[in-house]
Amino acid sequence: MVFEHLDELERLVEAGDLESIERLRAGRGQSARYEPPYVRSALMLSAHRLKHLNKLDELDADIVILNLEDGVAPSLKPLALRLTGLFLSEAKTIRSKTVVRVNPLEEGGREEIAYLNDVGPDAIRVPKIETPADVEEALDLIDGRIRVHLSIETKEAWANLPNLRVDPRVEAFYLGVLDLFASMKLPQRIVHLHNPTMHAVLTRFLLTCSTTGVFPVSFVFQDYQDNEAFENWCLLERKMGYHAKGCISPAQVEIANRIFMPSEEELEWARRVVELFESDPHCSGFADEELGFVDEPIYKNAKNLLRIR
């Protein structure tokens, strides 16, 4: 737990005393850092819920997204922002990369970013981005030490997907499939495991992100009680080539971490390929009794497996 007792903080939240909550932070930024060796799960955490925030240092998700946008009532957004700053500054240890999901730039996002620049999370996730110019504005607003993540959730963003990584600081894209389909006037019923349109969307998103050097995070599965269906989505997406999925519960995190984690056999294969290939500086390929024929593309694939982020 971040705080051993929440009684005093609960009183301040109940009273809506934002100034006292801010004084508890005392101008401090994020205190703990962690870079996961693999990114398999990205857990959404409601930034206005004290009991959820208080588990920030116990979560097993590779990315934790403190959410200021969807699911936070407009009247609670200023509170959620200050609680985000407080818990990030107070957590002494953490096992996740920290991302804060702000509101759209024109709906309070600019002001939230100005506040978060002082807090210094690992990344800020910006929703409703549509054009490269929008990304440029976000980059100008966000402190250069903070990475930029984008929600892909409008038809305009989808059309501009190959051109949205305008700077190396743009690190990850999240597929917001329900908002995207609403923007495209497509029915929600096509979010089905065997739907060909859904497969086409997942394929294009993955390949475009991979081509432009952005890490793709697959969509959040909303039915958090149907773990079997969630696991089936993870299995399909792993087969397609994904490495990470959005989550909204600890149970989903456990499933995603298990399915997207390369097996020890895969990792051992990759280590052996890299070791043998790099043992000869002039190597362009070799035959091995256990590994078979290994050439440069296979070597590059092995290296990629060892540094998935």
Stockholm file with secondary structure:
# STOCKHOLM 1.0

chainA/1-309         MVFEHLDELERLVEAGDLESIERLRAGRGQSARYEPPYVRSALMLSAHRLKHLNKLDELDADIVILNLEDGVAPSLKPLALRLTGLFLSEAKTIRSKTVVRVNPLEEGGREEIAYLNDVGPDAIRVPKIETPADVEEALDLIDGRIRVHLSIETKEAWANLPNLRVDPRVEAFYLGVLDLFASMKLPQRIVHLHNPTMHAVLTRFLLTCSTTGVFPVSFVFQDYQDNEAFENWCLLERKMGYHAKGCISPAQVEIANRIFMPSEEELEWARRVVELFESDPHCSGFADEELGFVDEPIYKNAKNLLRIR
#=GR chainA/1-309 SS CCSSCCHHHHHHHHHTCHHHHHHHHTTCCCCCCCCCSSCCEEEEEETTCHHHHTTTTTCCCSEEEEESSTTSCGGGHHHHHHHHHHHHHHCSCCSSEEEEECCCGGGTHHHHHHHHHHHCCSEEEECSCCSHHHHHHHHHHSCTTSEEEEEECSHHHHHTGGGCCCSTTEEEEEECHHHHHHHHTCCGGGCSTTCHHHHHHHHHHHHHHHHHTCEEEBCCCSCTTCHHHHHHHHHHHHHHTCCCEEESSHHHHHHHHHHHSCCHHHHHHHHHHHHHHHTSTTCSEEEETTTEEEEHHHHHHHHHHHTCC
#=GC SS_cons         CCSSCCHHHHHHHHHTCHHHHHHHHTTCCCCCCCCCSSCCEEEEEETTCHHHHTTTTTCCCSEEEEESSTTSCGGGHHHHHHHHHHHHHHCSCCSSEEEEECCCGGGTHHHHHHHHHHHCCSEEEECSCCSHHHHHHHHHHSCTTSEEEEEECSHHHHHTGGGCCCSTTEEEEEECHHHHHHHHTCCGGGCSTTCHHHHHHHHHHHHHHHHHTCEEEBCCCSCTTCHHHHHHHHHHHHHHTCCCEEESSHHHHHHHHHHHSCCHHHHHHHHHHHHHHHTSTTCSEEEETTTEEEEHHHHHHHHHHHTCC
//
